[in-house]
Amino acid sequence: MWSWAEWIADGIVEWTGWDRAHGAGAALHFFVYDLLKIVVLVATVAFVMALVRGALPMARLRAALDRPGGRVFGYPAAAVFGALTPFCSCSSVPVFLGFVQARFPIGVAFAFLITSPLVNEIAVALLGATFGWRFALAYAAAGIALGIVGGLGLTLLRAERWLTPGAMQPTDADDDEAPHGLRGRLLDAADTSLHILRKIAPWLLASLALGAGMHGFVPEGFFENLFADTGAWTVPLASLAGLPLYVSANATVPLLDAFVSKGVPLGTALAFLLSAVGVSLPELILLRSVMTVRLLASFATVVLLGTTLIGWLFNILRAAP
């Protein structure tokens, strides 16, 4: 699907004469490839979400979710929806923005945002083939549970207080009415998509520059050597160390296999990679367009605590006879 972006990135790096596998060449390839991919994903997802928002009775859906029993269904539904969407952490942002702009309960939006990059069917299939289906299903269940619990936790913190001004659309009733006719809806969706792209553009460029730098210049084998210790303290350290990285869930399977083969405990390696997949500095920079620093810190803390607990649990289960 992204061969055209790969071809463009390859051509640009080849034009510079740099080696695309190392240093500046690897960083430039990462930047160009991910910029093209994320711009297309953000534009497409934002466009589709705007069409969906215009077609659905959002006021009634919000009212249903705001009832005492509504969120009991809303959190797992959002988490499962996140598990079924093959997005990385940055690609999940426009869908999260769609939930926020539609004024869905903030915890439900976060249940999606947390789960979406962690779990998808491709990653689960790869994990099943590499580590066995019991592990793969346990991984999927842990990712969905983290989304549900994280969404609940952020609801209890009343996280909507810490969205930036203007992040949510005005609450006028007219905003819930879709434009009349197909042409009106398409124009409205296109305008929404362009608005989101313009809003996040500076944050997107900054996040990709950061991710590219880390991709090109972090020494190979650095993290494997750091986490080879079996002490319990390495799990939270691994979760924290994964935070700056920007990794797709599908790419974690060979990394996880490599970590374990180097002697890193499975739960420790999993905590590191879940953290890198579930929340990253590039994603946080991107989310800064709609979140205050306090909300970003709360979101990151919830994910880091969750990945640490999951890492400890998998280490205990792995050590059990």
N, C-alpha and C positions, 0 to 999 in steps of 0.2 A: 504493500500500500504506500509505503514511504520511499520507494526506490528512487523516485524523482528528486526528493530532498537529499537522499544519499548521493545521487549523481551530481547535484549542484555543489554540495559540500565537498565532495571529492575533487571536483574541478577547481574550486577556489583554492583548496589546499595545494593541489598540484601546481597551480599557477604561481603560488608563492615559493615553491621549491622545498617546502618543509616536509618533514616526515609525519604523516598523519597518525602514526602509532605512538609518538612520544612528544613531550614538551609542547612548544607553541603550536605545532601542527595538530596534535591531538586536541588541544584547547580550542583552536579555530574551527576544526571539524565539528566538535561538540556544539559550539556556539551557533554556527550556521545551520546545522541539521536540526537542532532543537528549536531554534528561532522559527524556521519555516514550519516545522511540525506543530508547534504550540500556537502560532498565529492562525494556522488553518483550523486547528481543533477549537481554539477559543472562539473564532468567528463562527464556525459551524454550530458548535454547541450552544453559544449564546443566541444564534438565530433560531435554532430549533426550540430552545427553552422559551424564547419570546413568543413563538407561535403557539406552543403548548399553553403558556400562561394566558394567551388571548383566547384560546379555545375552551379552557376549563373554567368552571364556576369557582374561582379562587376564594371568593368571600365565603361560600358555603364550606369549602374544604378547610379553610382556616378556622371557621367556627366549629367544625367537627373535631379538628385537632385540639382546639382550645378547651373542649369539654373534658371533665376528669378522666373519662375512659378513652378519649380519643388518642391521647399521647401514648397510652399503653400499646396501641397498634402502630402509632406513627413512628416511634423510635426503631422498632425492628424492621418495619417496612422500609424506612429510609436506609438503614444499614444493609439490608438484603439488596435493595436497589443499587447501593454503592458497590456491593460485591459483584453485581452483574454487569457493571460498567467497566470496560477495560481502559481506565484512565490512570495516568501517573499523578503525583501530587499536584503539580502545576496545572495539568489538564482538568482536574476536578474543580478548580476554582470557579470557572464560569457557571457550572451547574450550581455550586454553592451560592454564587451571586444571584442566580435566578431564584433560588429559594428565598434568599434574603429580600430581594426586591419584590417578591410576591408576598412578603410579610408572613411567611410560615414561621411557626415557633422556632426560635433560634437553636434549641437543643436538637430538634429534628434535622435542621440543616447541618449541624455539626456531626450528627450520627452518620449522615452521608459522607461528609468531608473526611472523617476519620477512616471509615471503612473502604471507601472507593479505591484509594491507591494501594491499600494493604492486600486486598483479596480480589482475584478475578479467576475465571475458569481456566485460563492458560497457565497461570502460575500454579494453581492447584493440581492440574494435570501433570505438569513438570515435576512438582514435588512428589506426587504419587509415584511417578516412574522412577524417581531417584531415591526417595527415602521410604516409600511404602504408603499405602492409602490411609492407614490409621494416622500416620503423622500428617498427611496432607489434609485430611478432614479435621483433625485437631487444630491445625493451623487456621483453616477457614473459620472454624467455630470461634477460635480465640480472636481473630480479626473482627468478626461480626459482633462478638460480645464486647470488645473494646469500644467499638463505635456506639453501641447502645449505652453502655455505662458512661462513656465519655460525654455523650449527648445529655444524659440525665444529670451528670455532674455540672456541666456548663449551664443547664437550666436552673439548677439550684443556686448557682452563682449569679443568676440573672444577667447572663453575658450580653444580652441585647443592650444593656446600659453602655457598653464599651465599644459599640460600633461607631464609626466616624459619622459626623453629621452628614445627612444626605445619602447614607448608604441604603436606607430603605426608602421606597417610593412614598409619596404623600398618601394619606389614608382616605382621600376623597373617593366617594363611591364611583365617580366616573372612571377612575383608573382601572376598575375591575371590568369595565365594558370593553369588549374587543372592538377594534375598528371595523366599520362596515365593509363587507365585500372582501374577496380574496386579495385584490390588489392592495387594499388598505392594510390588511394584515401583513402581507409580505413587505410592504414599505415600512411598517412599524417595526417588524422584526429586524429588517436590515438596519434601520436607524438605531435600534437597541444594541445590535451587534457592534456597529461602529463606535457607539458611545462607550461600550465596555472596553473595546480595544484601545481607544484613545485614553481612557481613564487609567488603564493598567500598563500602558506602553513604557513609561519610565521605569516602573518597578520590574517589568518583564525583562528589559534590557539589563538592568542591574543584577537581577537574579541569575540570568544566563551568563553574564560575565563572571560572576562568582563561581557558579557551577563549572564553567569552562576552565577557570584557573585551577580549581581543585582536581578536575578530571585530568588535566595535562601535567600537573606538577607534583601531586602526592606520590611519593615513592612506592613502587610495586612491593607488596609484601609487608608494608608498614603496619597495617591493622592486624594481619594474621599474627605477627610477632608480638604485638601489644597485648593481645587477648588470649595468649596460649596458657596463661595461669588459670588454675581451676578454682580459685577463691571466689566466694560469693560477691565480694566487692567488685569483681570484674564485670558483673552483669549491669549494674547502674552506670559504670564507666563506659561500657560498650554502648548502652543506649544514648548516653550523652555524646559520645564520639561519633555516632551515626548521624546526629542532628544536622551538621553542616552539609552533608552529602545530598545528592539528588540522583536517586536510583529508581528504575522501574521495577515493579514486582516481578516481572518476567525475567529480568536480569539477575535477580537475587539467587535463583536456584543454582547456577554454576558457581556463584560466589559462595553460597552456603556450603556446597559440596567441597570447594577448595578450602574453606576455613576449617571444616571438620577434619579433612584429610591432613591438615597441618597441626592437628591436635587441639584446636579450639573447641571447648565444650559446646554441644549443640545448642543449648538454651542461650548461652552467651553470644554465639554467632547469630542466632535468631533475633535476640534483642537488638543487636547492632544493626542488622539489616531491616528489621521492622521499623526502627527509628528512622533510618535513612529513607525508607519508602514512605512512611506515614507522615512525617513532618521533616522539612528541610529548610535551610536558610533561604534558598531560592523561592520556595513556596511562601515562607513567612514574609519575605520582601514583597512578593506579589500580593499577598493578603493585606499588606499595610495600606493599600488603597482604600480598604473598607473597614479596617480594624484599628483600634488604638493599640499602643504598646502593651497596655494592661491586658487586653483581650488576647493579643498574640502570645504573651507570656503564659496566660492561663491555658490556652489551647495547647501550647507546646508542653507545658507541665503535665497536663492530663495524659497526653500521648506518651511522654517519657516515663511517667509512673506506670502506665499500662504495659508498655513494652518491657519494663524492668520486671514487673510481676509475671508476665508471660515467660520471660527468660528464666527466672527462678523456677517456675512451675515445670518447664520442659527439662531443666537440669535435674530436678528432683525425680521426675518420671523416668528420665534416661538412666539415672543411677539406681532406680528401684530394681530388685531382682525379678 
